Amino acid sequence: MLHRRILTALEATSAGREEDVAEALCHHAIKAQDWSKVDRYGHLAARKAFARSAFRDATEYFKAAMDAVDKQPESTAREQRAIDLRIEARLSFVSFGSIEEWFSLGQDSEARSRKIGDEKRRLASIAIRAAALNFYGTPYEAIAVAEEAVTLANQMNNSPWLCFVEYGLGQSYFLAGRFRDAQRHLAKATALLASAPNNVPPGTTGSSLLVLCRMMSAIVHAWLGEFDEAEHCSEEASILAETNDRPYDMIAADYGRGVVQLMRGDFEEAESALDQALRVSRESEARLFQPLIMSALGSLYSQQGYAVRATEILLRAKDEADKLGHETSKVAVSAYLGAAYGQLGEVQHALSLLHACQASARQKGYAGIEALAASAEANILASQGGHMLEEAMDCLQRTIEFTAKLGALPFLGTAKGLLSRLLAASGRTDEAREELVQAITLFDQSKMTVHLERAKAELSNFSDI
């Protein structure tokens, strides 16, 4: 009775400004077991917390509101409310990195939608589940569900959810190494958002979703070696994120910029962007990106020759991925760790890790990660010298074939450059020159200036042979 009286008094004194004291109203409503008011004030407090990027608080208040709805008498209206809360709550769970709960929200709301025969809400639920699978499942699973969502959205002519699921499908194709397909679906999502920026799913904004589209497009272009386009998309993402002034958007934009510059070979710019992304993600508790950012930093440190530093941050990335249930990062971090251990001289451990990573990536459909691990293996074998020379060249040939099939020009060029050095070391000068010329062509085509100048310097040495 005490809490009910306090709740009544608070409502009387805060009429018209309930948001200011939503947390207190929710607390006393819970104690009074007034579930309709817990729903109302918990939802209000959750939105308030999300707006200030307090994602931990937002998830807790959404949980309170969802639990309160389930304590009310069963009805179609109750189920609709339960589904709508889950659809909106997803963004708080996404941002906080509660990946399993994010996936469960989609599963639960889909089951409820089927039960009441609500196709619009079922579409939203499938879209949420598909998005979660990009982190929680495998590319094979994510693509299957995302394609179902795109088909359903088109059938229903539901453009708000169509732009969302087109983005998600593009992300799924990227993870599968189907970069041109990824590009195509990300372009569709971007076009939908550009034509109707306010026509987006509940709980998000067109400008925030566009940041994600441009960030992903930048990374896809980078993998394809299209760095002018990658930098253009990255710059657009950064401008939008700065305008939006939301930590999650800024993290996404900086992460995308860091990855693009890392792949291009501008380590200073990459480190600046990735450090900024990691700092903001820690300050705002936006944990979803943390394993990805730390993995990219680990790769950067390895390429700079700081193997100990790389190993330390990659082990932290692995630990964070395990805590979050971030399945994509769990697979990817092994490729980077293998490279770092190889630099530390732990060759057998490194190769064992990379072989396991390639097998796992192949089984689950992470073609890009498989290419990363294959490239790392080739580098380690090449570093061992004469007794491993033939094995290293065989590995490089496989890597070249695989990256060519994917269209991953930066990795293809790097592999050809390394193969050229091994061929030269074994006295096969003409073959070495041919591979190096091909690498130079790829670096020039991709405008990978650092790699291009290094390769040209190597080519000039052939005139002395």
C-alpha positions in Angstrom: 0.0 0.0 0.0 2.9 2.4 0.8 4.3 2.2 -2.7 0.9 2.6 -4.3 0.4 5.8 -2.3 3.8 7.1 -3.2 3.1 6.2 -6.9 -0.2 8.1 -6.8 1.5 11.1 -5.2 4.3 11.1 -7.7 1.9 10.9 -10.6 0.0 13.9 -9.2 3.1 16.1 -8.8 4.7 15.1 -12.1 1.6 15.3 -14.4 2.8 16.4 -17.9 6.5 15.7 -17.1 6.4 12.0 -16.2 9.6 11.5 -18.2 11.6 13.5 -15.7 10.8 11.0 -12.9 10.1 7.9 -15.0 12.7 5.8 -13.1 11.0 6.6 -9.8 7.5 6.0 -11.2 8.7 2.6 -12.6 10.3 1.6 -9.3 7.2 2.3 -7.2 4.9 0.8 -9.8 6.9 -2.5 -9.6 6.7 -2.5 -5.8 3.0 -1.8 -6.0 2.6 -4.6 -8.6 0.7 -2.2 -10.9 1.7 -4.0 -14.1 0.0 -1.6 -16.6 2.0 1.3 -15.0 5.2 -0.7 -14.9 4.7 -1.2 -18.7 4.1 2.5 -19.2 6.8 4.0 -17.0 9.4 1.2 -17.7 9.0 1.9 -21.4 9.3 5.7 -20.8 12.5 5.2 -18.7 13.9 2.8 -21.3 13.5 5.3 -24.1 15.0 8.0 -21.9 18.0 5.8 -21.1 18.5 4.9 -24.7 18.4 8.5 -25.8 21.4 9.3 -23.6 23.2 6.1 -24.7 22.8 4.5 -21.3 22.3 1.1 -22.9 22.6 -1.0 -19.7 19.8 1.0 -18.0 17.8 0.9 -21.2 17.9 -2.9 -21.4 16.9 -3.2 -17.8 13.9 -0.9 -18.1 12.8 -2.7 -21.3 12.9 -6.0 -19.5 10.7 -4.5 -16.7 8.2 -3.3 -19.2 8.1 -6.6 -21.2 7.8 -8.6 -17.9 4.9 -6.4 -16.8 3.0 -6.9 -20.1 3.3 -10.7 -19.7 1.7 -10.4 -16.2 -1.4 -8.8 -17.6 -4.5 -10.8 -18.8 -4.0 -12.6 -22.1 -5.4 -10.9 -25.1 -4.5 -10.0 -28.7 -3.8 -6.5 -27.6 -1.5 -7.8 -24.9 0.4 -9.8 -27.5 0.7 -6.9 -29.9 2.1 -4.7 -27.1 4.6 -7.5 -26.1 5.8 -7.8 -29.7 6.1 -4.0 -30.2 8.1 -3.7 -27.0 10.5 -6.4 -28.2 10.8 -4.8 -31.6 11.8 -1.5 -30.1 13.9 -3.0 -27.3 16.2 -4.7 -29.8 18.3 -1.6 -30.4 19.2 -1.3 -26.7 20.2 -5.0 -26.6 22.1 -4.6 -29.8 24.0 -1.6 -28.6 24.9 -3.2 -25.2 26.0 -6.3 -27.0 23.5 -8.7 -25.4 23.5 -10.8 -28.6 21.7 -13.9 -27.3 18.9 -11.8 -25.8 18.7 -9.8 -29.0 18.3 -13.1 -31.0 15.7 -14.3 -28.4 13.7 -11.1 -28.8 13.3 -11.9 -32.5 12.4 -15.6 -31.8 9.9 -14.8 -29.1 8.1 -12.0 -31.0 8.0 -14.2 -34.2 6.3 -17.0 -32.2 3.8 -14.5 -30.8 3.1 -13.0 -34.2 2.4 -16.4 -35.7 0.0 -17.1 -32.8 -2.1 -14.1 -33.4 -1.8 -14.2 -37.2 -0.1 -10.8 -37.5 2.1 -10.8 -40.7 3.4 -7.3 -40.3 4.8 -8.0 -36.9 6.0 -11.4 -38.0 8.1 -9.6 -40.7 9.6 -7.3 -38.1 10.4 -10.3 -35.9 12.1 -12.2 -38.7 14.1 -9.1 -39.6 15.3 -8.9 -36.0 16.3 -12.5 -35.9 18.1 -12.2 -39.2 20.1 -9.2 -38.0 21.1 -11.0 -34.8 22.3 -14.1 -36.8 25.0 -11.9 -38.4 26.6 -12.0 -35.0 25.1 -15.0 -33.3 24.8 -17.6 -36.0 26.7 -18.4 -39.3 26.5 -16.7 -42.7 24.6 -19.7 -44.0 21.9 -19.3 -41.3 21.8 -15.5 -41.6 21.5 -15.4 -45.4 18.6 -17.9 -45.3 16.6 -15.9 -42.8 17.5 -12.5 -44.3 16.4 -13.7 -47.8 13.1 -14.9 -46.3 12.7 -11.4 -44.7 13.4 -9.6 -48.0 10.9 -11.8 -49.9 8.2 -11.1 -47.3 8.9 -7.4 -47.1 8.6 -7.1 -50.9 5.4 -9.2 -50.9 3.9 -6.9 -48.3 5.3 -3.8 -49.9 6.7 -2.8 -46.5 9.4 -0.3 -47.3 10.4 0.6 -43.7 11.4 -3.0 -42.9 12.6 -3.7 -46.5 15.5 -1.1 -46.1 16.4 -2.7 -42.8 16.5 -6.3 -44.1 18.3 -5.3 -47.3 21.0 -3.8 -45.1 21.1 -7.0 -43.0 21.3 -9.2 -46.1 24.2 -7.2 -47.4 26.0 -7.7 -44.2 25.3 -11.5 -44.3 26.7 -11.7 -47.9 29.8 -9.8 -46.8 30.5 -12.3 -44.0 30.1 -15.1 -46.6 32.6 -13.4 -48.9 30.0 -12.6 -51.5 31.1 -9.1 -51.9 29.3 -8.1 -55.1 26.0 -9.4 -53.7 26.7 -7.5 -50.5 27.3 -4.3 -52.5 24.1 -4.8 -54.4 21.9 -5.1 -51.4 23.6 -2.4 -49.4 23.0 -0.1 -52.4 19.3 -1.0 -52.4 19.0 -0.2 -48.7 20.9 3.1 -49.2 18.6 4.1 -52.1 15.5 3.4 -50.0 16.8 5.5 -47.2 17.8 8.3 -49.5 14.3 8.4 -51.1 12.4 8.3 -47.8 14.7 8.9 -44.8 11.9 8.9 -42.3 10.3 5.7 -43.6 12.2 3.3 -41.2 11.4 0.7 -38.6 10.3 1.9 -35.1 13.1 2.7 -32.7 15.6 3.9 -35.2 16.2 6.8 -37.5 17.0 6.9 -41.2 20.2 8.8 -40.6 21.5 6.3 -38.1 20.6 3.3 -40.4 22.3 5.2 -43.3 25.5 5.5 -41.2 25.6 1.7 -40.9 24.9 1.3 -44.7 27.7 3.6 -45.6 30.1 2.0 -43.1 29.4 -1.5 -44.4 29.6 -0.3 -48.0 33.0 1.2 -47.3 34.3 -2.1 -45.9 32.9 -4.1 -48.8 34.6 -1.7 -51.3 37.9 -2.0 -49.4 37.8 -5.8 -49.6 37.2 -5.5 -53.4 40.2 -3.1 -53.7 37.9 -0.1 -54.6 39.5 2.3 -52.3 38.2 5.6 -53.8 34.6 4.3 -53.4 35.5 3.0 -49.9 36.8 6.3 -48.7 33.8 8.2 -50.2 31.4 5.9 -48.3 33.5 6.2 -45.2 33.5 10.0 -45.3 29.8 10.0 -45.8 29.4 7.8 -42.7 31.6 10.1 -40.6 29.7 13.2 -41.7 26.3 11.6 -40.9 27.6 10.3 -37.5 28.9 13.7 -36.5 25.6 15.3 -37.4 23.6 12.6 -35.5 25.9 13.0 -32.5 25.1 9.5 -31.3 27.9 7.4 -29.8 26.8 4.2 -31.6 26.9 6.0 -34.9 30.3 7.5 -34.3 31.7 4.1 -33.3 30.4 2.5 -36.5 31.8 5.3 -38.7 35.2 5.3 -37.0 35.4 1.5 -37.1 34.6 1.5 -40.8 37.2 4.3 -41.5 39.8 2.3 -39.5 39.3 -0.9 -41.4 39.5 0.9 -44.8 42.7 2.6 -43.9 44.2 -0.6 -42.4 43.5 -2.5 -45.6 44.9 0.4 -47.7 48.1 0.5 -45.6 47.7 3.9 -43.9 48.5 2.6 -40.4 48.6 6.0 -38.7 45.1 6.9 -39.9 43.8 3.4 -39.1 45.1 3.5 -35.5 43.7 6.9 -34.9 40.2 5.9 -36.1 40.2 2.5 -34.3 41.5 4.0 -31.0 38.7 6.6 -31.2 36.1 3.9 -31.8 37.3 1.8 -28.9 37.4 4.8 -26.5 33.8 5.8 -27.3 32.5 2.2 -27.2 33.9 1.8 -23.7 32.6 5.2 -22.5 29.1 4.5 -23.8 29.0 0.7 -23.0 28.2 0.1 -26.7 29.9 -3.4 -26.5 28.8 -4.9 -29.8 31.6 -3.4 -31.7 34.4 -3.9 -29.1 35.6 -7.4 -30.3 35.6 -6.2 -33.9 37.6 -3.0 -33.1 40.1 -4.9 -30.9 40.6 -7.5 -33.6 41.3 -4.8 -36.1 43.8 -3.1 -33.8 45.4 -6.5 -33.2 45.8 -6.9 -36.9 47.3 -3.4 -37.1 49.8 -4.1 -34.4 50.9 -7.4 -36.0 51.5 -5.6 -39.4 53.5 -3.0 -37.5 55.6 -5.7 -36.0 54.3 -5.3 -32.4 53.5 -9.0 -31.8 53.3 -8.9 -28.0 51.0 -5.9 -28.1 48.9 -7.6 -30.8 48.5 -10.8 -28.8 47.4 -8.9 -25.7 44.6 -7.0 -27.4 43.5 -10.0 -29.4 43.2 -12.1 -26.3 41.0 -9.4 -24.8 39.0 -9.4 -28.0 38.5 -13.2 -27.7 37.5 -12.9 -24.1 34.9 -10.1 -24.9 33.6 -12.1 -27.9 33.1 -15.1 -25.6 31.3 -13.0 -23.0 29.0 -11.5 -25.6 28.4 -14.7 -27.7 29.8 -12.8 -30.7 30.3 -15.8 -32.9 31.6 -13.9 -35.9 34.4 -12.4 -33.8 35.2 -15.7 -32.2 36.1 -17.1 -35.6 37.8 -14.0 -36.9 40.1 -13.4 -33.9 41.7 -16.8 -34.4 43.1 -15.7 -37.8 44.6 -12.6 -36.3 46.0 -14.5 -33.2 47.6 -17.1 -35.5 49.5 -14.3 -37.3 50.6 -12.7 -34.0 51.8 -16.1 -32.5 53.7 -16.7 -35.7 55.6 -13.4 -35.2 56.4 -14.4 -31.6 58.1 -17.6 -32.9 55.3 -20.0 -31.7 55.1 -21.4 -35.2 53.4 -24.8 -34.5 50.8 -23.2 -32.2 50.2 -20.5 -34.8 49.7 -23.0 -37.6 47.5 -25.2 -35.5 45.3 -22.2 -34.7 45.1 -21.1 -38.4 44.3 -24.6 -39.7 41.5 -24.8 -37.1 40.3 -21.3 -38.1 40.2 -22.2 -41.8 38.3 -25.4 -41.1 35.8 -23.6 -38.9 35.4 -20.7 -41.4 34.9 -23.1 -44.3 32.3 -25.2 -42.4 30.3 -22.1 -41.2 30.6 -20.1 -44.5 32.9 -17.3 -43.4 34.8 -17.1 -46.7 36.5 -13.8 -46.0 37.8 -15.0 -42.6 39.0 -18.2 -44.4 41.0 -16.0 -46.7 42.5 -14.1 -43.8 43.6 -17.3 -42.1 45.1 -18.7 -45.4 47.1 -15.5 -45.9 48.4 -15.6 -42.4 49.4 -19.2 -42.8 51.3 -18.4 -46.0 53.2 -15.6 -44.3 54.3 -17.8 -41.5 55.4 -20.6 -43.8 57.3 -18.1 -45.9 59.1 -16.7 -42.9 60.6 -20.1 -42.0 63.0 -20.1 -44.9 64.3 -22.8 -47.2 63.0 -26.0 -45.6 59.4 -24.7 -45.8 59.7 -22.9 -49.2 57.8 -25.4 -51.3 55.0 -25.7 -48.7 54.8 -21.9 -48.5 54.5 -21.6 -52.3 51.8 -24.2 -52.4 49.9 -22.4 -49.7 50.3 -19.1 -51.5 49.0 -20.6 -54.8 45.9 -21.8 -52.9 45.5 -18.4 -51.3 45.8 -16.7 -54.7 43.2 -18.9 -56.3 40.8 -18.4 -53.3 41.2 -14.6 -53.1 40.8 -14.3 -56.9 37.6 -16.2 -56.7 36.3 -13.8 -54.0 37.5 -10.8 -55.9 39.5 -9.6 -52.8 42.1 -7.7 -54.7 44.2 -6.4 -51.8 44.7 -9.9 -50.5 45.4 -11.2 -54.0 48.0 -8.5 -54.7 49.7 -9.1 -51.3 49.8 -12.9 -51.9 51.3 -12.4 -55.4 53.9 -10.0 -54.0 55.0 -12.6 -51.4 55.0 -15.4 -53.9 57.3 -13.3 -56.1 59.8 -13.0 -53.2 59.8 -16.7 -52.6 60.2 -17.5 -56.3 63.1 -15.1 -56.5 64.7 -16.7 -53.4 64.5 -20.1 -55.2 66.1 -18.8 -58.3 63.0 -18.7 -60.5 63.6 -15.1 -61.6 61.3 -14.9 -64.6 58.3 -16.3 -62.7 59.1 -14.0 -59.8 59.1 -10.9 -62.0 55.8 -12.0 -63.6 54.1 -12.4 -60.2 55.4 -9.0 -59.0 54.2 -7.2 -62.1 50.8 -8.7 -61.6 50.9 -7.5 -57.9 51.9 -4.0 -59.0 49.0 -3.9 -61.5 46.6 -4.9 -58.7 48.0 -2.3 -56.2 47.9 0.4 -58.9 44.3 -0.6 -59.8 43.3 -0.4 -56.1 45.4 2.7 -55.5 47.1 1.0 -52.6 50.0 3.6 -52.6 52.1 2.1 -49.8 52.0 -1.4 -51.3 52.5 -0.1 -54.8 55.7 1.9 -54.0 57.2 -1.1 -52.1 56.5 -3.4 -55.0 58.0 -1.0 -57.5 61.1 -0.8 -55.4 61.3 -4.6 -55.4 60.8 -4.7 -59.2 63.7 -2.3 -59.7 66.0 -4.9 -58.0 65.3 -7.4 -60.8 67.4 -5.2 -63.2 70.4 -6.1 -61.0 69.8 -9.9 -61.4 
